[in-house]
Amino acid sequence: MKLKISHRTLYEYSNLVFAEPHHLYFYPSQRNYFKLRDFRIHVDPAPSGLAFRLDAENNPFHQCWFNFQIEKLEISIEMEVETSALNPFDFLVEEDPHKDHQTALQLYLGKVDLNPELVAWITEIRELSGGNMVTFLSYLVKEINADWEHNERYAENVLPPNVCFEQRSGSCRDLSWMMIQMLRQLNIPARFVSGYAFNPGLKEGHELHAWVEAWVPGGGWIGLDPSAGLLAMENYIPACSSYKPENTLPVQGSYRGDSKANLTFEVRIEEI
């Protein structure tokens, strides 16, 4: 399958501002089930510098900076990817993997305080799975999809897991963060992923998406989408992953000046 992804982001400021260096997370992270055939990025106004870098968690990003004041910041990207069929169950869970990754995985085990009701719920899900890791993950992602309403909430912050659990609804980012904390409660490393999802059967608004990756010994990072109730397949194109959600925002940076910012964006994904 070949996909064309277009993403336009526009910040408009009420007055001239001085933009601090910005990090732009649009370039897709490497996965073995797709090949990047083309990628173009355009920033308006033209920045004083634009550099392609890797962050501390091996996410590719563009660093851009301006030596002058700006009244808008517009980032437009176009990419073409070619995907191949992905079987998310094509691995063996290893009791004693060849390498000890525990030190590296500590970053993805950070917990927040969870209500007793939430802890009891996730504990019951684990018990019902019979101790099988793959069965548990599949069951968990389906149960969250069945019991929680997925809504669109365009905000940089995520709901606290306890709030999301109690109100039984949330955005893809909210549901993903809640699921991550559920997994970490059971000492399963998990990280937050943002990127693009091609789901033509769903209504518009799902293209810019967030999901979860859980660490399975032997299988590595396994993608899980609680808002769809599915394991991530070849139609998921990740742009950034991190131990915390705010590190995965597409545009990261600040500005100096007495001004308000207005954000608009548009994402289109089509099969070509």
C-alpha positions in Angstrom: 0.0 0.0 0.0 1.3 3.5 -0.9 0.1 6.5 1.2 0.5 10.2 0.7 0.4 12.2 3.9 0.0 16.0 3.9 0.1 18.0 7.2 -0.2 21.7 7.5 0.2 23.5 10.8 -0.2 27.3 11.2 0.5 29.4 14.3 -0.7 33.0 13.9 0.4 35.6 16.5 -1.6 38.8 17.5 1.7 40.7 17.5 5.3 40.2 16.4 7.2 37.7 18.5 10.7 36.3 18.8 10.6 32.6 18.4 12.9 30.5 20.4 14.4 27.4 18.6 11.6 25.0 17.6 11.8 21.2 17.3 9.5 19.8 14.5 8.5 16.2 14.8 7.1 15.2 11.4 9.7 13.0 9.9 8.5 9.4 10.5 10.4 7.1 12.9 11.9 4.0 11.3 9.9 0.8 11.3 10.4 -2.4 9.3 7.0 -2.5 7.7 7.2 0.7 5.7 9.7 2.6 3.5 9.8 6.4 3.2 9.7 7.2 -0.5 9.6 11.0 -0.3 9.6 13.6 2.4 9.4 17.4 2.0 9.1 20.1 4.7 8.5 23.8 4.1 8.6 26.4 6.8 7.2 29.9 6.3 8.7 32.4 6.9 12.0 30.8 5.8 14.0 30.1 9.0 17.5 31.3 9.6 18.5 27.7 10.1 16.9 24.2 9.6 18.8 21.1 10.8 17.9 17.4 10.8 18.7 15.8 14.2 18.0 12.9 16.6 16.7 13.4 20.1 17.6 11.5 23.3 15.0 8.8 22.5 16.2 8.4 18.9 13.3 10.3 17.4 14.2 12.3 14.2 13.3 15.9 14.2 14.0 19.2 12.5 15.4 22.0 14.6 14.6 25.5 13.2 15.5 28.9 14.4 14.9 32.6 13.5 17.1 35.6 13.8 14.2 37.9 13.3 10.7 38.5 14.7 7.7 36.7 13.1 4.0 37.1 13.0 3.2 33.6 11.9 4.8 30.1 11.8 3.5 27.8 9.1 4.9 24.3 8.7 3.8 22.2 5.7 5.0 18.6 5.1 4.3 16.1 2.4 5.5 12.5 2.5 4.9 9.3 0.6 5.3 5.9 2.3 5.1 2.4 1.0 3.8 -0.2 3.5 4.0 -4.0 3.6 1.7 -6.4 5.5 2.5 -6.6 9.2 1.6 -9.5 11.4 1.8 -8.0 14.9 1.8 -11.5 16.5 4.8 -12.7 14.5 7.2 -13.2 17.5 7.9 -15.5 20.5 7.7 -14.2 24.0 11.0 -15.1 25.7 11.2 -15.9 29.4 14.9 -15.3 29.4 15.9 -12.9 26.6 19.5 -12.8 25.4 20.0 -9.2 26.5 19.1 -7.4 29.7 17.3 -4.2 28.8 16.0 -3.4 32.3 18.2 -0.4 32.8 17.3 1.2 29.5 13.6 0.4 30.1 13.3 2.2 33.5 12.4 5.4 31.7 9.2 3.7 30.5 8.1 2.5 33.9 7.4 5.8 35.6 4.1 5.7 37.5 1.5 8.2 38.7 -0.8 7.5 41.6 -3.8 5.6 40.5 -7.2 5.2 42.2 -7.9 1.8 43.8 -10.8 1.2 41.4 -8.5 1.6 38.4 -5.8 -0.7 39.9 -8.5 -3.3 40.7 -9.8 -3.1 37.1 -6.5 -3.6 35.4 -5.6 -6.4 37.9 -8.8 -8.2 37.0 -8.1 -7.9 33.3 -4.7 -9.5 33.8 -6.2 -12.4 35.8 -8.8 -13.0 33.1 -6.0 -13.3 30.5 -4.5 -16.3 32.3 -1.0 -14.9 32.6 -0.4 -14.9 28.8 1.2 -11.6 27.8 -0.1 -11.4 24.3 -3.6 -12.5 25.4 -3.5 -9.8 28.1 -2.5 -7.0 25.8 -5.1 -8.0 23.2 -7.8 -8.2 25.8 -6.8 -4.9 27.4 -6.9 -2.9 24.3 -10.3 -4.3 23.3 -11.8 -3.7 26.8 -10.7 0.0 26.8 -12.2 0.4 23.3 -15.5 -1.2 24.4 -15.8 0.6 27.8 -14.6 4.1 27.0 -16.0 6.6 24.5 -13.4 8.0 22.1 -13.9 11.7 21.5 -11.9 14.4 19.8 -10.3 16.8 22.2 -7.7 19.1 20.5 -5.5 20.1 23.5 -1.8 19.7 24.1 -2.3 18.3 27.6 -3.7 14.9 28.4 -6.3 14.0 31.0 -5.0 12.5 34.3 -5.5 8.7 34.1 -7.8 8.7 37.1 -10.1 11.3 35.5 -10.2 9.5 32.2 -11.0 6.2 34.0 -13.8 7.8 36.0 -15.5 9.7 33.1 -15.2 6.7 30.7 -14.3 8.9 27.8 -11.3 10.6 26.3 -9.3 11.5 23.2 -6.8 9.1 21.6 -4.1 10.8 23.7 -6.1 10.5 26.9 -6.9 6.8 26.4 -3.3 6.1 25.4 -1.8 7.8 28.5 -4.3 5.9 30.8 -3.4 2.6 29.2 0.3 3.3 29.6 -0.2 3.9 33.3 -2.2 0.7 33.6 0.6 -1.2 32.0 3.3 0.4 34.1 1.2 -0.4 37.2 1.9 -4.1 36.3 5.6 -3.3 35.6 5.2 -3.6 31.9 7.3 -0.8 30.1 5.1 1.3 27.9 5.6 4.5 25.8 3.5 7.1 24.1 3.5 7.3 20.3 2.2 10.1 18.1 1.9 9.9 14.3 -0.5 9.2 11.5 -3.2 6.5 11.1 -4.9 5.6 7.8 -8.3 4.3 8.8 -10.6 5.2 5.8 -13.5 3.5 7.5 -13.6 6.0 10.3 -14.8 9.5 10.2 -12.4 12.4 9.7 -10.3 13.5 12.6 -8.4 10.2 13.2 -5.5 10.9 10.8 -3.3 12.7 13.4 -3.3 10.0 16.0 -1.8 8.7 19.3 -1.3 5.1 20.5 0.7 3.0 22.8 3.8 0.7 22.5 4.4 -1.9 25.2 7.6 -3.8 25.6 7.4 -7.6 25.3 10.5 -9.6 25.9 11.4 -11.2 22.6 8.9 -9.2 20.7 10.2 -5.7 21.4 7.9 -2.7 21.2 4.3 -3.8 20.3 1.9 -1.1 19.1 -1.6 -0.9 20.6 -4.4 1.5 19.8 -6.9 1.7 22.7 -9.2 4.1 20.8 -9.7 1.6 18.0 -9.3 -1.6 20.1 -6.6 -3.0 17.8 -2.9 -3.8 17.6 -1.1 -1.3 15.5 -0.8 -2.5 11.9 0.9 -1.3 8.7 -1.5 1.7 8.5 0.1 3.3 11.5 3.0 5.6 10.7 4.8 6.8 13.9 6.5 10.2 14.0 7.6 10.3 17.6 7.6 8.1 20.8 8.5 9.0 24.3 8.0 8.1 28.0 5.7 11.1 28.4 3.1 12.6 26.0 4.3 16.2 25.9 7.6 15.0 24.3 5.7 13.8 21.2 3.9 17.0 20.2 4.6 17.8 16.5 5.7 21.3 17.1 7.7 22.0 20.3 9.0 25.5 21.1 8.2 28.8 22.7 8.3 32.5 21.9 9.0 35.8 23.6 6.6 38.7 23.2 3.2 40.1 24.4 1.1 38.1 22.0 -1.6 35.4 21.8 -1.2 32.5 19.4 -3.9 30.8 17.4 -3.3 27.3 16.1 -5.0 25.6 13.1 -4.0 22.4 11.3 -5.0 20.1 8.6 -4.1 16.5 7.9 -4.9 14.5 4.8 -4.0 10.8 4.1 -4.8 9.2 0.8 -3.9 5.9 -0.8 -2.1 6.4 -4.1 
